[in-house]
Amino acid sequence: MNKLEKAISMSYSDDAYTLHSHSECDPATSMGEIARMDEVSLLSEDKLTSKKIIFQGASQDKLINQLRDIRTALNKNKNKNKNNLIMLVSVDEKSGTSFFAKNIAAVSAFDSSRTSLLVDCNITAPSVAETFELTDKRGLLDYIFDKDLKEEDIIQAVGIQRYRCITAGNIKLGDDEYFTHPRFKALLIALKNRYADRNIFLDAPPLLKSANARILLELCDRVIVVAPFGKVERKKLESIYRIIPAEKLSGVVINDYIN
């Protein structure tokens, strides 16, 4: 087994899924915050199903268990340095990365002792705001360009316990290198260090086609590559493997779902 094959260590399929502050956190404070995160107006199971978001008790046992296995592997590989900034990235468009991002965040929030934060970093093709009906809320780009905004101004409830998101924002811009901005870097540091129990998932643009994805690669702690089943050339996967530092690559998800 070569290095590339070893990297392809995680997989899931949705074939059964049908439409039907910089300081260490005090544990007590963290648990209190988790309790407050439970106090949201929750989406119904029918609504979650229509949005293709997994929930506890859903009939898609195979998909849920596969996502739980990935969540367990991610949590097991955390270390004392809190490597909780997890970049989710694809080789090409239409790889189902955003579907995977929304659902791994949802499954991570099943654990009552942990929280999830999904950050929509796919500036040119955002999806989080539309999925969770937050198109009128301020998000990532608003924060970068408005120095008066605080991080709590852009963190939104999605209607799922212990699950929050940051949308791409309402400012409509091209694919410039926004993630080199000092406010973006400061935001990631603040989010990373605020709560030890939180997984922060960065829904990123395709790595081989976006300068912003390359910047995120430098800033994140770990990377999961999402590849559509049977539709990615081996040479592209090999290129991805050469770009991503070995110590950051958590695995490759082979995905049957296409947006």
Summary of the structure (lengths in Angstrom):
residues: 259
radius of gyration: 17.2
end to end distance: 31.3
largest distance: 52.3
contacts: 824
relative contact order: 0.22
helix: 38%
strand: 15%
